Amino acid sequence: MSSLTRAAAPSRDPILIKSLTRRPTLVRKRDDADTNLDDATILSSPTKRAKVAFDSEVEVRVMGDWEKAPELIREEVRRAVERHAVGDDSTYDRVKEIYSTRAKDTDAPTSTIIRKYTSALLSSVSMLNRSCAGLVHTVLKSEWLGRDEAFVALHVRFLGNLVSAQGIFLNDVLRMLLDNMTSVPPSSGRLPNELPVSRTQIHNRAHSATKYLLHLIPSASSILSSVISKTFPHSSDSQRAHIIYVKNLLKLIVYAPELRLEVLALITERLVKIDVQVQVDLEDLAEDVGDGLVQGIPQLRSDFSEDIDDADEDSDHESDTSDESLDPDGQRAKDITNNVEKLDLILDVLFSYYNPFFLGASISVREAALDVLLSQFATIILPTFRSRHTQFLLFHFAQTSPALIDNFVGACVHIAFDKGRSAIIRQSAAAYLASFVARGIHVPSQIVRDVFDYIGSSLDDLRSDYELACRGPDLRRYSSYYSLVQALLYIFCFRWRDLEAGPEEDVDEEDLPAVDEQEHTWIPGVKETLAQNVFSRLNPLKVCSPAIVTEFARITNHLGIIYVFHLLETNKRLRLSQFGGSYRDGSAYNQPERETALSARKDESYQQLDEYFPFDPYHLPRSKRWIEGDYKEWKGIPGLDDDKVVESESESESEDDDDDESDVEEGVGSDELSSSS
């Protein structure tokens, strides 16, 4: 009882007196139930401390990340990486969350917080090995390009230290930078509480970072080359993605000249793929629909390619999504139209890029630039069947000086007559040679004559090799010969005026026409070359393209140089299948093989040369401005095509009145030859 009495009288409790003497700041009232607890229990109990911390009269404040000293964050990041190595990812995941949270989210960290953590990662970059790939990739995907300049500078410094210390991430870093040189979404430059950053600024920042890394690690160029190829937009991607990426690649090779040839070749390669795909798609559609697609594309704004970088994604004039209201043919036509526009824009960008190297530059600079294009021609354009527009880069720039014309013609001649190359490549080179000489308005008459004479001499050699064993026309065995004959016919159809002898030229008196005769005088060898080949046992007029042969027959008959219509009538009764095919050994040598369903077809087009000539009329509405003044249009033959010439001029005037909405070339004597493209 006495003990209870003392406990009930706290003012007399000796323990409390001792406690008050030692810790006067802890004086407070206690309930009777607390009298059994001594002072040590009160001071050491976490429950009691919690009651004091959350007292209603005490202000409670939790320290935020922005208040943390940089030293504390550095320690946090270091421990997070260390604990991650032993399987504890709690703090590691929290650091990842700092970078993975989108800026538009309500709980997104501020730029100040992210900057502190980036500085901390910079201090621990040596610890960010392969096991920390998840954190590194999260940092690379973060929204850093749309923040302030100081933030971007720190992030670029971190990227440099990262790839220097951990080379395994170099490919990932370069891939991230190249991805930001394509069509980035507008939100990337419109982060909350940040000044707006345009697409152009984002691209420039990506270029600055790339340039810094290439300077820091020169060997990064080899890795960047492969990354550039992998990052190139797919042919089905939007016009915007292609144009922006191509323009950024052209900017990149300014500070990375070691990649110039590779990058330019890559652009040409992807452009050719789009070009060929467009031609295949147009041919699959009805012919009239295909022509209408190209001619119906509206003229793009002159400043479209310049401001395409900063336009909103929603304002893009193209639509890459399917329109449910269109039928399959309509959707297909829409896709083809988008590809044609894409091809047109990329070509316009390339014309603009190459132009300074030829306009007003020294001859050495011009030749070096043409060598780049010739390299792409030999390795990419020439081997690709049905390339339709890409080759006009060479057509235009090769005509900027007589020396360059000679260089391009020489390159075509070298390939066309190189027996070490495949037959298909030699045929293609002959087509390019003939088409350039025929269509290039700046190609001088002397080169036309030289090429005609060179082809004629080569045909003499081939004919002497083939005629003795020849039983009749056979494309499979004599393809090289026929491709050269067709090239000769094509050149004659377009440039026969350049093969006439002028009054000052030295010709034999017997070749001069009588005073009252309306005849043409030809330079020596023209008549002989045409006659010897046309009437040879190889019978090239049966194998060459019917459109070219028909027009050649009309012109030569009208000009009185040779008459071939009787041969064409005879050829109508001639079956190529009786001469074509493989030949057997022994007694059956030179005997045609058994007729098959394919060879028995009445249509013999598969046994005739294709009428493809690579510099046929250029219809792309925007980039065609570069070809104006370089291209030789068809001119009707006086006295033969007078009606068609008048009709063509009338239609041309009508087109001018309609603001040049259509730029279709009308007729080359016969409609088939003019539309051979």
MOBEL-V106817 format. One record per run of one state. SS is the DSSP state (a for helix, b for strand, c for the rest). FROM is the first residue (numbers start at 1). TO is the last residue. Records with the same first field share a line. If there is no record, write none. Layout:
SS=FROM-TO + FROM-TO
This chain:
c=1-1 + 8-9 + 13-13 + 23-23 + 27-31 + 35-38 + 45-45 + 54-64 + 68-69 + 86-89 + 101-110 + 124-124 + 128-129 + 141-148 + 166-166 + 180-185 + 190-198 + 217-219 + 232-238 + 256-256 + 285-286 + 296-303 + 308-312 + 316-327 + 359-362 + 382-391 + 401-401 + 417-422 + 441-444 + 470-478 + 501-508 + 512-521 + 523-525 + 535-539 + 544-545 + 560-564 + 573-575 + 579-585 + 589-604 + 608-622 + 627-630 + 632-641 + 658-670 + 675-677
a=2-7 + 10-12 + 14-22 + 24-26 + 32-34 + 39-44 + 46-53 + 65-67 + 70-85 + 90-100 + 111-123 + 125-127 + 130-140 + 149-165 + 167-179 + 186-189 + 199-216 + 220-231 + 239-255 + 257-284 + 287-295 + 304-307 + 313-315 + 328-358 + 363-381 + 392-400 + 402-416 + 423-439 + 445-469 + 479-499 + 509-511 + 526-534 + 540-543 + 546-559 + 565-572 + 576-578 + 586-588 + 605-607 + 623-626 + 642-657 + 671-674
b=440-440 + 500-500 + 522-522 + 631-631
